[in-house]
Amino acid sequence: MGDQRQYTRMKGDSANCILMELDGSSYRALLENISIGGAFIKVSEGIQNGLQVGDECTFTLCSDSNGCTSRHFCRVVRHDAANMGIQFITNRDQ
């Protein structure tokens, strides 16, 4: 079975990012790859007790020079001990 992804992925070069639950809890992570539809990230310790598959959150991409500027609403679609897949959503009523 081949790769069935809808969008082309680009390397994230382990850029810093932040996931934030709707209650305000936040977690640092590293971006592994990103596409128009979502991202695959390496999660930091402690997130296993927080976000779970199906949860909505915000994803903020950060850079050393410009700070954290790119913010997106998303939904967790995959999760294991070290990695997480998120899907960007444009309408929180979806």
BALOBA-1460 file (C-alpha; in Angstrom, 3 decimals):
// residues 94
<rec num="1" residu="m" x="0.000" y="0.000" z="0.000"/>
<rec num="2" residu="g" x="1.512" y="3.338" z="-1.075"/>
<rec num="3" residu="d" x="1.414" y="6.783" z="0.440"/>
<rec num="4" residu="q" x="-2.203" y="7.996" z="0.232"/>
<rec num="5" residu="r" x="-1.659" y="11.541" z="1.455"/>
<rec num="6" residu="q" x="-3.725" y="14.242" z="-0.191"/>
<rec num="7" residu="y" x="-1.037" y="16.971" z="-0.080"/>
<rec num="8" residu="t" x="2.704" y="17.068" z="-0.720"/>
<rec num="9" residu="r" x="4.758" y="17.245" z="2.463"/>
<rec num="10" residu="m" x="7.798" y="19.460" z="3.012"/>
<rec num="11" residu="k" x="10.541" y="18.865" z="5.564"/>
<rec num="12" residu="g" x="10.137" y="20.864" z="8.737"/>
<rec num="13" residu="d" x="13.851" y="20.819" z="9.633"/>
<rec num="14" residu="s" x="12.895" y="20.312" z="13.295"/>
<rec num="15" residu="a" x="11.609" y="23.875" z="13.600"/>
<rec num="16" residu="n" x="10.213" y="24.789" z="17.007"/>
<rec num="17" residu="c" x="6.465" y="24.762" z="17.398"/>
<rec num="18" residu="i" x="3.903" y="24.932" z="20.178"/>
<rec num="19" residu="l" x="0.674" y="22.974" z="20.562"/>
<rec num="20" residu="m" x="-1.948" y="24.531" z="22.796"/>
<rec num="21" residu="e" x="-5.040" y="22.810" z="24.144"/>
<rec num="22" residu="l" x="-8.267" y="24.785" z="24.186"/>
<rec num="23" residu="d" x="-7.907" y="25.116" z="27.996"/>
<rec num="24" residu="g" x="-4.563" y="26.940" z="27.537"/>
<rec num="25" residu="s" x="-2.159" y="24.094" z="28.379"/>
<rec num="26" residu="s" x="0.773" y="24.260" z="25.966"/>
<rec num="27" residu="y" x="3.480" y="21.852" z="24.810"/>
<rec num="28" residu="r" x="6.725" y="22.415" z="22.936"/>
<rec num="29" residu="a" x="7.383" y="20.243" z="19.897"/>
<rec num="30" residu="l" x="9.599" y="19.967" z="16.811"/>
<rec num="31" residu="l" x="8.198" y="20.094" z="13.285"/>
<rec num="32" residu="e" x="9.187" y="17.053" z="11.195"/>
<rec num="33" residu="n" x="7.113" y="17.805" z="8.085"/>
<rec num="34" residu="i" x="4.235" y="20.003" z="7.010"/>
<rec num="35" residu="s" x="1.702" y="20.259" z="4.178"/>
<rec num="36" residu="i" x="-1.346" y="22.349" z="3.361"/>
<rec num="37" residu="g" x="-3.471" y="19.798" z="5.231"/>
<rec num="38" residu="g" x="-1.468" y="19.263" z="8.420"/>
<rec num="39" residu="a" x="1.821" y="18.480" z="10.098"/>
<rec num="40" residu="f" x="3.796" y="15.664" z="11.684"/>
<rec num="41" residu="i" x="5.640" y="16.656" z="14.861"/>
<rec num="42" residu="k" x="7.885" y="15.170" z="17.535"/>
<rec num="43" residu="v" x="6.251" y="15.864" z="20.862"/>
<rec num="44" residu="s" x="7.890" y="16.747" z="24.134"/>
<rec num="45" residu="e" x="7.505" y="14.773" z="27.326"/>
<rec num="46" residu="g" x="4.278" y="15.279" z="29.250"/>
<rec num="47" residu="i" x="1.952" y="15.591" z="26.283"/>
<rec num="48" residu="q" x="0.837" y="11.945" z="26.607"/>
<rec num="49" residu="n" x="-1.467" y="12.954" z="29.460"/>
<rec num="50" residu="g" x="-2.842" y="15.911" z="27.507"/>
<rec num="51" residu="l" x="-3.845" y="15.886" z="23.858"/>
<rec num="52" residu="q" x="-5.419" y="12.737" z="22.414"/>
<rec num="53" residu="v" x="-6.681" y="11.673" z="18.980"/>
<rec num="54" residu="g" x="-9.745" y="13.756" z="18.095"/>
<rec num="55" residu="d" x="-8.842" y="16.701" z="20.338"/>
<rec num="56" residu="e" x="-8.794" y="20.189" z="18.835"/>
<rec num="57" residu="c" x="-5.878" y="22.504" z="19.569"/>
<rec num="58" residu="t" x="-3.830" y="25.292" z="18.048"/>
<rec num="59" residu="f" x="-0.485" y="24.811" z="16.307"/>
<rec num="60" residu="t" x="1.955" y="27.721" z="16.327"/>
<rec num="61" residu="l" x="5.120" y="27.645" z="14.246"/>
<rec num="62" residu="c" x="8.098" y="29.517" z="15.694"/>
<rec num="63" residu="s" x="11.415" y="30.710" z="14.310"/>
<rec num="64" residu="d" x="14.463" y="31.976" z="16.138"/>
<rec num="65" residu="s" x="14.499" y="35.261" z="14.242"/>
<rec num="66" residu="n" x="10.787" y="36.145" z="13.969"/>
<rec num="67" residu="g" x="9.300" y="34.611" z="17.106"/>
<rec num="68" residu="c" x="6.060" y="32.634" z="16.907"/>
<rec num="69" residu="t" x="3.893" y="33.987" z="14.111"/>
<rec num="70" residu="s" x="2.008" y="31.280" z="12.218"/>
<rec num="71" residu="r" x="-1.009" y="29.971" z="14.183"/>
<rec num="72" residu="h" x="-3.515" y="27.369" z="12.973"/>
<rec num="73" residu="f" x="-6.482" y="25.530" z="14.471"/>
<rec num="74" residu="c" x="-6.009" y="21.777" z="14.185"/>
<rec num="75" residu="r" x="-7.212" y="18.340" z="15.252"/>
<rec num="76" residu="v" x="-5.018" y="15.478" z="16.480"/>
<rec num="77" residu="v" x="-5.318" y="12.573" z="14.016"/>
<rec num="78" residu="r" x="-2.407" y="10.338" z="15.122"/>
<rec num="79" residu="h" x="-0.525" y="10.022" z="18.380"/>
<rec num="80" residu="d" x="2.074" y="7.746" z="19.912"/>
<rec num="81" residu="a" x="4.676" y="8.177" z="22.657"/>
<rec num="82" residu="a" x="7.008" y="10.367" z="20.569"/>
<rec num="83" residu="n" x="5.078" y="11.654" z="17.535"/>
<rec num="84" residu="m" x="1.818" y="13.315" z="16.626"/>
<rec num="85" residu="g" x="-0.039" y="13.969" z="13.372"/>
<rec num="86" residu="i" x="-2.298" y="16.995" z="13.234"/>
<rec num="87" residu="q" x="-4.818" y="18.064" z="10.604"/>
<rec num="88" residu="f" x="-5.396" y="21.766" z="10.016"/>
<rec num="89" residu="i" x="-9.050" y="22.801" z="10.233"/>
<rec num="90" residu="t" x="-10.437" y="26.050" z="8.897"/>
<rec num="91" residu="n" x="-13.776" y="25.960" z="10.666"/>
<rec num="92" residu="r" x="-13.942" y="24.894" z="14.309"/>
<rec num="93" residu="d" x="-17.520" y="23.643" z="13.749"/>
<rec num="94" residu="q" x="-16.234" y="20.804" z="11.510"/>
